[in-house]
Each structure stands twice: as C-alpha cells, then as structure tokens.
Amino acid sequence: MATKYSAQWSKGGNTEGIALFSDKVPHDVLVDFVDSVWANCADDISYVNVIDMDTGEVIHDRDSWDEPDTEDWPDMSQYNEDCGFDPYMGCYTDDC
C-alpha cells in the first residue's frame, strides 16, 4: 500500500497539505472528501483539491470560482431577446 493522493487547501493565502490517501482509496471517496471539506470550511479557504502525487493530476478540486455570488447579478426577468445590437445596421434592432 502506497501513499498516492495528497489533499491541499489554501487558507489565508497559504497552501497547506491536509491529508494523504492510499492508492486503494476509491475515486468517489476522494471526490466526497473534497466536497465535504469545501462545504464545511468554505468561509476560511479559497480552494481545496486532491492530486495524484505520481502524475501531478488534479483528481478533484473546488474553489471560489465554483459558486459565483449571484446577489450582484442583474434581474433577467425583464430581458427581451428581441432587443439587440445589429452590427450591420450600427444600431439596436428594436427600441425597447
């Protein structure tokens, strides 16, 4: 049994190793581990991942880009697809 996988997170701008896993650990368990750490510690960390130490491949990761903050997004309920800029005419096709 060999240690093959390493879990890391970035906390306060510093990357730290947080766990090591055997090569016998199933992929699904590694995914669940990353998702669980992210769900329970997301306020303090900017990313968490598990990498294969032999190949450097990222097995699974989560970061702050995964869940965009939708509070600042515009209200799209009033969006009209018929309004749009026509580059050939140089103007909007429908005056909304």
Helices and strands as residue ranges (DSSP letters): E 3-11, E 14-22, H 27-41, E 45-52, E 58-63, G 70-72, G 76-78, E 85-86, E 91-92
